[in-house]
C-alpha cells in the first residue's frame, strides 16, 4: 500500500502532512495515540459535583471503581467548539491538513462542535468525519486511517477509506449486568430482577449511528456464540484481516472471546481495547464486545 500511495503522490509533486484527530471515546490508550501521532479531544465525565477530563485525569480503572460505588450513574459532556478551534488552528499553523473522525453525531454533540470550529476557522483544510459509531469500533477505524496516512495516502484517499469503513463498521457488545440500565432509568427494577434470575445477557449493536438491542442471550456462553455467528455470516470462509475485541474491566471474558475467535477464524490481526467512560456508563462493568468490518 505504501509504495502505491507514495508513487501517486510523487507524481503530483508533493507529500502531504496530515494530522489525524479523534476524541477520547475511541478507547485507544492515550500513550498509544501519542506514539502513533494521533491527537484526541477529551470529553468530560461528571460524578455528582466532581468533573473529570476523560483519559487525562480519569483512568478507566478509576472510572469503574467510582461507578461501582456511586448510587447514580455519571454523566458525560461533549467536547466544546473552543477546544476544537485550538486543536485545529494549531495544526493549520504548522501547515498540516486536518482529518477529524469522531463518535456518532446521534450519540453526542462532539462532531457538531467540530463542525462549528471548522466554520469559525473557515478552512478547507479541515475534513470532518461522523464515524456513526463509538468506542472501540471508532478506535478500529482510527487505526486503519492512521495506517493509511503512514503509508503515504493523501487527504482524498484517506477520506475515501473512511467513507468505506464507516459504512462497513459493525459493533456488538454483550452486557454482563443490568444494573446500569436500571440506574439509568432504561429498565425497571422488576424487569432487571427477572433478567438477573434468567441470566439474560443483552447484546447491543450500533446501527446507523444509534445503539439498539440486537439479541437477548441466556448466559455468556450463548451470547458469545451468537456474536461469533454474526462474524461467520460476514466471513464464511473464516479468514479475517482485522478484528477488535473489548472489555469493560473484564480481562477474563476478553480472553474467552479471543480464544473462541482464534479457534474459529484465521485472523491476521486482533486489536484489544478497554471500553471507556461513555459506553461503560451505559453498558456497565463486565461488558465485552467485538467489532469488525462487514464484507457486504
Secondary structure, 3 states (H helix, E strand, C coil): CHHHHHHHHHHHCCCCCEEEEEEHHHCCCHHHHHHHCCEEECCEEEECCEEEEECCCECHHHHHHHHHHCCCCCEEECCCHHHHHHHHHHHHHCCCEEEEEECCCCCCCHHHHHHHHHHHHCCCCEEEEECCCCHHHHHHHHHHHHHHHHCCCCHHHHHHHHHHHHHHEEEEEECCCCHHHHHCCCCCHHHHHHHHHCCEEEEEEEECCEEEEEEEEECHHHHHHHHHHHHHHHCCCCEEEEEEEEECCCHHHHHHHHHHHHHHCEEEEEEEEECCHHHHHHHCCCCEEEEEECCC
